[in-house]
Amino acid sequence: MTTSKPLVAILTGAGISTDSGIPDYRGPNGVWRKDPDAEKLVTYEYYMNDPEIRRRAWQVRRRGGTLAAEPNGAHRAITDLERSGVPVRVITQNVDGLHQRAGMPARKVLELHGSAREFVCTGCGERGPMDAALARVEAGEDDPGCLICGSVLKSTTVMFGENLDPVVLAEAVSVTKACQVFFAVGSTLQVHPAAGLAGLAAEHGARLVVVNAEPTPYDDVADEVVREPIGTALPRLLSAVRDVPGATA
Ligand SMILES: [Zn+2]
């Protein structure tokens, strides 16, 4: 692709979705800190071996609210940048699908940790919309199995004890190396390998901008660190990128 406009990579973490009402699981008020047992629901070994854990996990998915959440101004600002003609790739640690719901083309969103909006069969690999599986729970199945092979179903979110999708990760790494500007937004940059992408971007010469309420391990190598709320900071920062094509460094 030849373009005079910079490739912009935007890594997003939980902080971008809190304005949409989705809790930050790792933050000070995170679900896992309030209920350590909840971590079992997203740990592969427990999930696969304990039907009771799966029954609880389906109830959490049913009541969770993630699927009903709406994108906020920060998600829309990223879509606006993409629609303005600037090449944009989103690399997200979130599983809420809100970038796509805000209008980002799915092929430009790399979901490092999978998606809560899709299920996968742990036996045959069949995939489908989470809504379809939840409709079966709603209708009375407490642990719906695969309709093709009968195996355990889970969301495509990466559980503890599972590896990230190597294809998605490889693409994230190549985008990170190729971009001219790398935003890290609403991520504590403490969970690897996602966090390491910020350092990789800087090493490869990208301008690194960290937008996060709390300090991150990569603030020292960042060109700019922004502490103000994402909902106001990101639209401003991205409109600056859009208005100065090819001259963001
Ligand atoms: Zn199956």
Residues whose N, C-alpha, C, O or C-beta is under 5 A from the ligand:
A	BS01	ZN	C121 G123 C124 G125 E126 C146 I148 C149 G150 S151
